Amino acid sequence: MAIRPEAPGEEEAIHRLTAAAFRDVPHSDGSEPAIVERLRRDGDLALSLVAEVATGIVGHIAFSRVSISDGAKDWYGLAPVSVRPDLHHRGVGSALIRRGIADIAERGARGIVLLGEPAYYARFGFAHEPQLAYPGPPSEYFQCLLIEGDLPRGEVSYAPAFG
C-alpha cells in the first residue's frame, strides 16, 4: 500500500470511497463526502492523502485549518478518515493517520484536533483536554494532539465546510 497526496482527477474516487466508508456508520449523517468536496472547493483542504493499492484508492484522510478563540495559529482539524469497508481493521486508517500527522507537522502545525472515539485515537497520542472546547458533542470525544508549543485555551471552530 502506498500513501501519497491526492492527485487532480481523483475527486470522484475519493467521493465514492468516503460515501461507502460512512454509509453504515451509526453516528454519520452522510455528509462526509460533501464536506471533503466543500473543503477542496473553498481552498480549506490543507492536506489530503490517499492510500492506494494496485486496484485503486482504498483510503483517504483530510486535514483543514481550525480557528481557536485565543488566537492560536497553525492548528488543524483531522476529518474525515475514510477506509473502504472491506478493509476495516487492516491498518489502512492507522497508516493514513500516522502519515498525516507526520506530514502536517512537517508543514509547521502546532497541533491537531478531532472528534472521534477516544480509545481509538489515544494510540496516536490524542487526548481530551478540557481547555480546548468544541460545543455540541460529548466533550470526551473532542481530542487534540499537541505537536509543538503550548496548548491553546478556547473554543475551536472548523472550516465552513463542516457547517
N, C-alpha and C positions, 0 to 999 in steps of 0.2 A: 504494500500500500504506500502510495506517495501522498504527501500533504504539501500543497502549494497554494499560492494566491489564486483567487478566482480569475478567470480569463474572460475577455469580451466574448459574447456569444453563448455563455453558459447560464445566462439568466433563467431561461425556461427550464433547464435541467435542475437548477437549484430550487426553483419554484415547485416543481413536481416532487422533488425529494422532500422538501420541507412540508408540503401538504401531506405526503404519505407518512412522514415521521410523526406528525402530530394528530393524524386522523383519529386514532383511538385513545388518545391521552385524556384522562378524565378532567384535568384542570385546564385544558386548552379550549379556547373559543373558536379555533380555526383561523385566527388572524395572523399567524406566524408568517406564511408566505407573503402576505400583503405588507407586513412590517418590513421584511427584507427588501421588497421592491421599493417601498417608500424611502427607506434609509438610502438605498442606492440612488433613487431619483433626486432626493434632496441634498445629496452630497455629504450625508452624515455617516456613510458606511466607511469607518476609519480603517478597518481590516476585515477582509472576507477571505477565508481559507476553505479549500475543498479537500476532501480525502478521496483519492481516486485509485481504482483497481483497473485491471485490463478491460473489464466490461463497462466502466464508466464511473461517474461520481457516486459515491456511497455515503458521503458525509459532508456537512457544511457547518461553519461557525462564523458568527458575525460579532464585531465589536463596534461600538459607536461612542462618541464623546457624551459625557454626562455633565450636568451643572450641579454644583454643591452650593448651598446658600451662604456658606462662609467665604466663597470666592476661590476655593482651591482649584488649581489648574491641573490639566493633564490626567484626569480621571476618566475611565471608560466603563461602559456597560457591556457585559458579555451576554448576548442573547440575539437570536436563539441558537441553540446547538441542535442540529438535525442529523440523524443517522437512519439509513434505510432500515425499516422494521425487521427484516430477516437477519440483520447483522447486529442487533442489540446484544449487549453483554459479550462482545468480541473485542473490545478495546478501541473501537473506532472513535467514539466520543472522547475517551480519555486522551488519546493521541492528539486529537484536534485541540482539546483544552490545553494540554501541555505546550504544544507548539504555538498556540495563540497567545498564551501568557508570555512565552519567550519572545515572540515577535513584537508584541505590543510594548513589552519592557524595553526592547532594543530601540523603539521609536520614542522613548522618553516618558512612558507612562509612569505615573507615581502610584497608581492603584487601579483596581478593577472592582466593580460592584456587580451583583447579580441577584436574581430572585430564583431560588431553587431549593432542592432537597438538601438540608444541612448535612445529613450523613454522607451523601454522595460527594458534595463539593468540599468537605473537610479534607479529603485526601489530597486536594490540590493547594491546601493552605487557606481556604476561605473560612471565615467565621463571622458570626453576627457580632457587631459592635454597636452598642446602644447609642453612641454619639453620632452615628450616621443613621438617618431615618428615611424611609420611603413609605408614605401613607397608603393605607389600604389593606394589603395582605397581612397575615400574621407576621409580626416583626422578626421572629426567628428564621424566616425564610429569606429575609433580605440580608445578604452577606457581602463581605468585602475581603480583598486581598491587598494589603499594603506592600508595594514594591519598593518605594523609596520615600524618605522624609517622614514627616509626622502625619498621623491620622487626622483628617479634617473632622470638623464638627458641624453638622447641619442637616438640612433636608436635601435629598438627591432628586434631580429631575432628569428624566431620559429625553432623548431627541423626540421631536414632534411625531415621528412615525409611529411611536408607541401609543399615541392617542390618549 
